[in-house]
Amino acid sequence: MTSAFPPPISEPDPSTFTCSSSMVGPCSGCQRSTHKYSSGGLPLCHWCMTTARENWGAGVRFTSTRTQAS
């Protein structure tokens, strides 16, 4: 169960515990450390993504605009 209020910005997103430090970057919304790079990474932390889903609906998803190198 997650709390209704996010922890302080100094606390990283839980996603950072399952990825290497080279894949950690700032959240686009709040600048909290989050799993941002490579496969499975998102530009938003858990709390910012929750807010986005509340505002835009459950169908909001991140789509990569990067192309794979040949």
MMTF fields as JSON, N, C-alpha, C and O atoms, coordinates in Angstrom:
{
  "mmtfVersion": "1.0.0",
  "mmtfProducer": "UNKNOWN",
  "numBonds": 279,
  "numAtoms": 280,
  "numGroups": 70,
  "numChains": 1,
  "numModels": 1,
  "chainsPerModel": [1],
  "groupsPerChain": [70],
  "chainIdList": ["A"],
  "bondAtomList": [4, 2, 8, 6, 12, 10, 16, 14, 20, 18, 24, 22, 28, 26, 32, 30, 36, 34, 40, 38, 44, 42, 48, 46, 52, 50, 56, 54, 60, 58, 64, 62, 68, 66, 72, 70, 76, 74, 80, 78, 84, 82, 88, 86, 92, 90, 96, 94, 100, 98, 104, 102, 108, 106, 112, 110, 116, 114, 120, 118, 124, 122, 128, 126, 132, 130, 136, 134, 140, 138, 144, 142, 148, 146, 152, 150, 156, 154, 160, 158, 164, 162, 168, 166, 172, 170, 176, 174, 180, 178, 184, 182, 188, 186, 192, 190, 196, 194, 200, 198, 204, 202, 208, 206, 212, 210, 216, 214, 220, 218, 224, 222, 228, 226, 232, 230, 236, 234, 240, 238, 244, 242, 248, 246, 252, 250, 256, 254, 260, 258, 264, 262, 268, 266, 272, 270, 276, 274],
  "bondOrderList": [1, 1, 1, 1, 1, 1, 1, 1, 1, 1, 1, 1, 1, 1, 1, 1, 1, 1, 1, 1, 1, 1, 1, 1, 1, 1, 1, 1, 1, 1, 1, 1, 1, 1, 1, 1, 1, 1, 1, 1, 1, 1, 1, 1, 1, 1, 1, 1, 1, 1, 1, 1, 1, 1, 1, 1, 1, 1, 1, 1, 1, 1, 1, 1, 1, 1, 1, 1, 1],
  "groupList": [{"groupName": "MET", "atomNameList": ["N", "CA", "C", "O"], "elementList": ["N", "C", "C", "O"], "formalChargeList": [0, 0, 0, 0], "bondAtomList": [1, 0, 2, 1, 3, 2], "bondOrderList": [1, 1, 2], "singleLetterCode": "M", "chemCompType": "L-PEPTIDE LINKING"}, {"groupName": "THR", "atomNameList": ["N", "CA", "C", "O"], "elementList": ["N", "C", "C", "O"], "formalChargeList": [0, 0, 0, 0], "bondAtomList": [1, 0, 2, 1, 3, 2], "bondOrderList": [1, 1, 2], "singleLetterCode": "T", "chemCompType": "L-PEPTIDE LINKING"}, {"groupName": "SER", "atomNameList": ["N", "CA", "C", "O"], "elementList": ["N", "C", "C", "O"], "formalChargeList": [0, 0, 0, 0], "bondAtomList": [1, 0, 2, 1, 3, 2], "bondOrderList": [1, 1, 2], "singleLetterCode": "S", "chemCompType": "L-PEPTIDE LINKING"}, {"groupName": "ALA", "atomNameList": ["N", "CA", "C", "O"], "elementList": ["N", "C", "C", "O"], "formalChargeList": [0, 0, 0, 0], "bondAtomList": [1, 0, 2, 1, 3, 2], "bondOrderList": [1, 1, 2], "singleLetterCode": "A", "chemCompType": "L-PEPTIDE LINKING"}, {"groupName": "PHE", "atomNameList": ["N", "CA", "C", "O"], "elementList": ["N", "C", "C", "O"], "formalChargeList": [0, 0, 0, 0], "bondAtomList": [1, 0, 2, 1, 3, 2], "bondOrderList": [1, 1, 2], "singleLetterCode": "F", "chemCompType": "L-PEPTIDE LINKING"}, {"groupName": "PRO", "atomNameList": ["N", "CA", "C", "O"], "elementList": ["N", "C", "C", "O"], "formalChargeList": [0, 0, 0, 0], "bondAtomList": [1, 0, 2, 1, 3, 2], "bondOrderList": [1, 1, 2], "singleLetterCode": "P", "chemCompType": "L-PEPTIDE LINKING"}, {"groupName": "ILE", "atomNameList": ["N", "CA", "C", "O"], "elementList": ["N", "C", "C", "O"], "formalChargeList": [0, 0, 0, 0], "bondAtomList": [1, 0, 2, 1, 3, 2], "bondOrderList": [1, 1, 2], "singleLetterCode": "I", "chemCompType": "L-PEPTIDE LINKING"}, {"groupName": "GLU", "atomNameList": ["N", "CA", "C", "O"], "elementList": ["N", "C", "C", "O"], "formalChargeList": [0, 0, 0, 0], "bondAtomList": [1, 0, 2, 1, 3, 2], "bondOrderList": [1, 1, 2], "singleLetterCode": "E", "chemCompType": "L-PEPTIDE LINKING"}, {"groupName": "ASP", "atomNameList": ["N", "CA", "C", "O"], "elementList": ["N", "C", "C", "O"], "formalChargeList": [0, 0, 0, 0], "bondAtomList": [1, 0, 2, 1, 3, 2], "bondOrderList": [1, 1, 2], "singleLetterCode": "D", "chemCompType": "L-PEPTIDE LINKING"}, {"groupName": "CYS", "atomNameList": ["N", "CA", "C", "O"], "elementList": ["N", "C", "C", "O"], "formalChargeList": [0, 0, 0, 0], "bondAtomList": [1, 0, 2, 1, 3, 2], "bondOrderList": [1, 1, 2], "singleLetterCode": "C", "chemCompType": "L-PEPTIDE LINKING"}, {"groupName": "VAL", "atomNameList": ["N", "CA", "C", "O"], "elementList": ["N", "C", "C", "O"], "formalChargeList": [0, 0, 0, 0], "bondAtomList": [1, 0, 2, 1, 3, 2], "bondOrderList": [1, 1, 2], "singleLetterCode": "V", "chemCompType": "L-PEPTIDE LINKING"}, {"groupName": "GLY", "atomNameList": ["N", "CA", "C", "O"], "elementList": ["N", "C", "C", "O"], "formalChargeList": [0, 0, 0, 0], "bondAtomList": [1, 0, 2, 1, 3, 2], "bondOrderList": [1, 1, 2], "singleLetterCode": "G", "chemCompType": "PEPTIDE LINKING"}, {"groupName": "GLN", "atomNameList": ["N", "CA", "C", "O"], "elementList": ["N", "C", "C", "O"], "formalChargeList": [0, 0, 0, 0], "bondAtomList": [1, 0, 2, 1, 3, 2], "bondOrderList": [1, 1, 2], "singleLetterCode": "Q", "chemCompType": "L-PEPTIDE LINKING"}, {"groupName": "ARG", "atomNameList": ["N", "CA", "C", "O"], "elementList": ["N", "C", "C", "O"], "formalChargeList": [0, 0, 0, 0], "bondAtomList": [1, 0, 2, 1, 3, 2], "bondOrderList": [1, 1, 2], "singleLetterCode": "R", "chemCompType": "L-PEPTIDE LINKING"}, {"groupName": "HIS", "atomNameList": ["N", "CA", "C", "O"], "elementList": ["N", "C", "C", "O"], "formalChargeList": [0, 0, 0, 0], "bondAtomList": [1, 0, 2, 1, 3, 2], "bondOrderList": [1, 1, 2], "singleLetterCode": "H", "chemCompType": "L-PEPTIDE LINKING"}, {"groupName": "LYS", "atomNameList": ["N", "CA", "C", "O"], "elementList": ["N", "C", "C", "O"], "formalChargeList": [0, 0, 0, 0], "bondAtomList": [1, 0, 2, 1, 3, 2], "bondOrderList": [1, 1, 2], "singleLetterCode": "K", "chemCompType": "L-PEPTIDE LINKING"}, {"groupName": "TYR", "atomNameList": ["N", "CA", "C", "O"], "elementList": ["N", "C", "C", "O"], "formalChargeList": [0, 0, 0, 0], "bondAtomList": [1, 0, 2, 1, 3, 2], "bondOrderList": [1, 1, 2], "singleLetterCode": "Y", "chemCompType": "L-PEPTIDE LINKING"}, {"groupName": "LEU", "atomNameList": ["N", "CA", "C", "O"], "elementList": ["N", "C", "C", "O"], "formalChargeList": [0, 0, 0, 0], "bondAtomList": [1, 0, 2, 1, 3, 2], "bondOrderList": [1, 1, 2], "singleLetterCode": "L", "chemCompType": "L-PEPTIDE LINKING"}, {"groupName": "TRP", "atomNameList": ["N", "CA", "C", "O"], "elementList": ["N", "C", "C", "O"], "formalChargeList": [0, 0, 0, 0], "bondAtomList": [1, 0, 2, 1, 3, 2], "bondOrderList": [1, 1, 2], "singleLetterCode": "W", "chemCompType": "L-PEPTIDE LINKING"}, {"groupName": "ASN", "atomNameList": ["N", "CA", "C", "O"], "elementList": ["N", "C", "C", "O"], "formalChargeList": [0, 0, 0, 0], "bondAtomList": [1, 0, 2, 1, 3, 2], "bondOrderList": [1, 1, 2], "singleLetterCode": "N", "chemCompType": "L-PEPTIDE LINKING"}],
  "groupTypeList": [0, 1, 2, 3, 4, 5, 5, 5, 6, 2, 7, 5, 8, 5, 2, 1, 4, 1, 9, 2, 2, 2, 0, 10, 11, 5, 9, 2, 11, 9, 12, 13, 2, 1, 14, 15, 16, 2, 2, 11, 11, 17, 5, 17, 9, 14, 18, 9, 0, 1, 1, 3, 13, 7, 19, 18, 11, 3, 11, 10, 13, 4, 1, 2, 1, 13, 1, 12, 3, 2],
  "groupIdList": [1, 2, 3, 4, 5, 6, 7, 8, 9, 10, 11, 12, 13, 14, 15, 16, 17, 18, 19, 20, 21, 22, 23, 24, 25, 26, 27, 28, 29, 30, 31, 32, 33, 34, 35, 36, 37, 38, 39, 40, 41, 42, 43, 44, 45, 46, 47, 48, 49, 50, 51, 52, 53, 54, 55, 56, 57, 58, 59, 60, 61, 62, 63, 64, 65, 66, 67, 68, 69, 70],
  "secStructList": [7, 7, 7, 1, 1, 7, 7, 7, 6, 6, 1, 7, 7, 4, 4, 4, 4, 4, 1, 7, 4, 4, 4, 3, 3, 3, 7, 6, 6, 6, 7, 7, 3, 3, 3, 7, 1, 1, 6, 6, 7, 7, 1, 1, 7, 2, 2, 2, 2, 2, 2, 2, 2, 2, 2, 2, 7, 6, 6, 7, 7, 7, 7, 7, 7, 7, 7, 7, 7, 7],
  "xCoordList": [0.84, 0.0, 0.883, 1.84, 0.567, 1.334, 0.569, -0.661, 1.286, 0.628, 0.065, 0.511, -0.925, -1.548, -0.6, -0.716, 0.323, 1.252, 2.639, 3.118, 3.281, 4.629, 5.63, 5.428, 6.702, 7.749, 8.48, 8.225, 9.371, 10.121, 10.872, 11.207, 11.126, 11.82, 13.191, 13.697, 13.788, 15.102, 15.055, 16.089, 13.859, 13.694, 13.508, 12.687, 14.248, 14.101, 12.816, 12.214, 12.406, 11.283, 11.657, 12.808, 10.73, 11.054, 11.614, 12.305, 11.338, 11.856, 13.38, 13.979, 14.01, 15.476, 16.134, 17.321, 15.381, 15.952, 16.144, 16.873, 15.507, 15.575, 16.376, 16.396, 17.032, 17.819, 19.221, 19.469, 20.113, 21.477, 21.505, 20.63, 22.496, 22.588, 22.768, 22.467, 23.249, 23.413, 22.077, 22.023, 20.999, 19.669, 18.794, 17.601, 19.367, 18.626, 18.802, 19.912, 17.701, 17.741, 16.611, 15.801, 16.537, 15.494, 14.124, 14.022, 13.09, 11.716, 11.448, 11.915, 10.709, 10.381, 9.486, 9.483, 8.728, 7.795, 8.364, 8.254, 8.982, 9.391, 10.904, 11.371, 11.656, 13.116, 13.59, 14.779, 12.67, 13.039, 13.804, 13.505, 14.769, 15.493, 14.532, 13.792, 14.547, 13.668, 14.357, 15.341, 13.853, 14.379, 13.91, 12.746, 14.816, 14.437, 14.983, 14.399, 16.046, 16.715, 16.62, 16.463, 16.715, 16.756, 15.4, 14.398, 15.369, 14.131, 13.42, 14.028, 12.145, 11.354, 11.39, 10.666, 12.209, 12.302, 11.192, 10.72, 10.781, 9.755, 10.277, 11.142, 9.771, 10.224, 9.598, 10.024, 8.579, 7.902, 8.071, 8.075, 8.209, 8.264, 6.866, 5.888, 6.789, 5.529, 4.443, 3.297, 4.791, 3.798, 3.357, 2.175, 4.272, 3.891, 3.067, 2.147, 3.383, 2.608, 1.195, 0.239, 1.047, -0.278, -1.111, -2.291, -0.51, -1.21, -1.595, -2.703, -0.705, -1.0, -2.165, -3.041, -2.178, -3.288, -4.608, -5.653, -4.568, -5.79, -6.307, -7.516, -5.399, -5.791, -6.191, -7.105, -5.516, -5.726, -6.462, -6.843, -6.674, -7.362, -6.382, -5.175, -6.902, -6.065, -5.344, -4.407, -5.761, -5.143, -3.82, -3.179, -3.381, -2.125, -0.957, -0.853, -0.095, 1.072, 2.234, 2.036, 3.44, 4.636, 4.981, 5.069, 5.176, 5.588, 6.977, 7.204, 7.897, 9.255, 9.294, 8.683, 10.006, 10.193, 11.575, 11.959, 12.319, 13.675, 13.616, 12.791, 14.488, 14.581, 15.763, 16.76, 15.655, 16.752, 17.802, 17.491, 19.055, 20.162, 20.243, 20.02, 20.561, 20.667, 22.049, 22.32],
  "yCoordList": [-1.179, 0.0, 1.239, 1.324, 2.187, 3.43, 4.511, 4.486, 5.445, 6.535, 7.543, 7.619, 8.321, 9.32, 10.479, 11.144, 10.714, 11.823, 11.28, 10.362, 11.83, 11.358, 11.779, 12.779, 11.016, 11.404, 12.646, 13.081, 13.209, 14.382, 14.086, 12.936, 15.121, 14.991, 14.346, 13.725, 14.479, 13.881, 12.356, 11.707, 11.774, 10.323, 9.882, 10.467, 8.867, 8.423, 7.639, 7.132, 7.545, 6.717, 5.251, 4.882, 4.407, 2.995, 2.274, 1.267, 2.758, 2.115, 2.135, 1.322, 3.052, 3.139, 1.979, 1.72, 1.28, 0.165, -1.071, -1.984, -1.12, -2.299, -2.075, -2.945, -0.932, -0.669, -0.189, 0.213, -0.241, 0.218, 1.742, 2.423, 2.254, 3.707, 4.457, 5.648, 3.794, 4.465, 4.727, 5.481, 4.114, 4.307, 5.232, 5.361, 5.876, 6.786, 8.217, 8.642, 8.952, 10.346, 11.095, 10.488, 12.403, 13.197, 13.019, 12.914, 12.987, 12.947, 14.25, 15.316, 14.163, 15.358, 16.323, 17.523, 15.794, 16.644, 17.259, 18.467, 16.425, 16.929, 16.859, 17.32, 16.312, 16.198, 15.154, 15.108, 14.3, 13.202, 12.155, 11.962, 11.486, 10.416, 9.287, 8.814, 8.856, 7.786, 6.971, 7.428, 5.764, 4.92, 5.552, 5.42, 6.237, 7.056, 6.535, 6.814, 5.814, 5.452, 3.96, 3.15, 3.602, 2.23, 1.555, 2.21, 0.27, -0.5, -0.402, -0.634, -0.061, 0.029, 1.381, 1.598, 2.299, 3.612, 4.54, 4.449, 5.426, 6.423, 7.81, 7.94, 8.849, 10.202, 10.744, 11.784, 10.041, 10.493, 9.483, 8.275, 9.977, 9.088, 8.529, 8.946, 7.599, 6.946, 7.968, 7.832, 8.972, 9.936, 10.891, 11.225, 11.334, 12.215, 11.454, 12.022, 10.169, 9.359, 9.142, 9.135, 8.966, 8.807, 10.056, 9.962, 11.219, 12.486, 12.616, 13.055, 12.244, 12.313, 11.397, 11.778, 10.199, 9.27, 9.809, 9.638, 10.461, 11.05, 12.162, 12.296, 12.957, 14.084, 13.653, 14.235, 12.636, 12.251, 10.938, 10.595, 10.194, 8.91, 7.752, 7.937, 6.567, 5.377, 4.939, 4.144, 5.439, 5.035, 5.708, 5.37, 6.662, 7.361, 6.385, 5.624, 6.412, 5.547, 6.359, 7.358, 5.92, 6.531, 5.814, 4.587, 6.557, 5.988, 6.513, 7.723, 5.605, 5.998, 6.643, 6.143, 7.74, 8.385, 8.111, 8.639, 7.278, 6.937, 5.808, 4.902, 5.864, 4.772, 3.902, 4.379, 2.636, 1.726, 1.876, 2.028, 1.829, 1.925, 0.629, -0.458, 0.751, -0.434, -1.008, -2.013],
  "zCoordList": [0.0, 0.0, 0.0, 0.77, -0.851, -0.89, -0.157, -0.104, 0.397, 1.117, 0.126, -1.019, 0.579, -0.277, -0.563, -1.592, 0.338, 0.173, -0.16, 0.505, -1.17, -1.49, -0.417, 0.271, -0.279, 0.667, 0.142, -0.981, 0.93, 0.474, -0.837, -1.124, -1.611, -2.896, -2.724, -3.658, -1.567, -1.32, -1.321, -1.484, -1.139, -1.175, -2.63, -3.337, -3.099, -4.489, -4.712, -3.765, -5.956, -6.354, -6.111, -6.341, -5.657, -5.417, -6.638, -6.485, -7.835, -9.052, -9.114, -9.817, -8.388, -8.426, -7.697, -7.892, -6.861, -6.109, -6.978, -6.59, -8.14, -9.003, -10.279, -11.15, -10.406, -11.613, -11.23, -10.093, -12.192, -11.914, -11.821, -12.355, -11.155, -10.958, -12.275, -12.342, -13.317, -14.605, -15.295, -16.267, -14.806, -15.39, -14.557, -14.829, -13.55, -12.675, -13.167, -13.485, -13.225, -13.636, -12.966, -12.264, -13.167, -12.515, -13.179, -14.402, -12.361, -12.846, -13.612, -13.209, -14.696, -15.483, -14.722, -14.993, -13.768, -13.043, -11.786, -11.576, -10.935, -9.619, -9.373, -8.331, -10.28, -10.195, -9.187, -8.87, -8.669, -7.776, -8.587, -9.765, -7.992, -8.68, -9.015, -8.153, -10.277, -10.734, -11.814, -12.395, -12.096, -13.177, -14.475, -14.853, -15.153, -16.304, -17.628, -18.675, -17.615, -18.856, -19.152, -18.239, -20.419, -20.901, -20.774, -20.486, -20.984, -20.978, -19.629, -18.584, -19.654, -18.431, -17.759, -16.787, -18.245, -17.63, -18.085, -19.218, -17.207, -17.505, -17.158, -16.292, -17.815, -17.478, -16.195, -15.692, -15.656, -14.452, -13.329, -13.567, -12.105, -10.944, -10.674, -11.295, -9.759, -9.406, -9.039, -9.469, -8.259, -7.791, -8.89, -8.975, -9.726, -10.841, -11.873, -12.461, -12.108, -13.046, -12.511, -13.287, -11.194, -10.588, -10.822, -11.163, -10.644, -10.88, -12.348, -12.656, -13.252, -14.684, -15.04, -15.815, -14.48, -14.753, -14.212, -14.842, -13.048, -12.498, -13.404, -13.596, -13.96, -14.81, -16.217, -16.801, -16.773, -18.165, -18.34, -19.459, -17.263, -17.355, -17.277, -17.434, -17.037, -16.842, -18.114, -18.046, -19.259, -20.518, -20.818, -21.814, -19.982, -20.263, -20.165, -19.203, -21.152, -21.222, -21.776, -22.468, -21.466, -22.025, -23.318, -23.339, -24.387, -25.644, -25.966, -25.991, -26.209, -26.537, -27.918, -28.862, -28.03, -29.331, -29.883, -30.927, -29.171, -29.625, -30.622, -30.503, -31.604, -32.566, -32.221, -31.679, -32.532, -32.256, -33.349, -34.53, -32.911, -33.867, -34.675, -34.142, -35.948, -36.797, -36.757, -37.415]
}
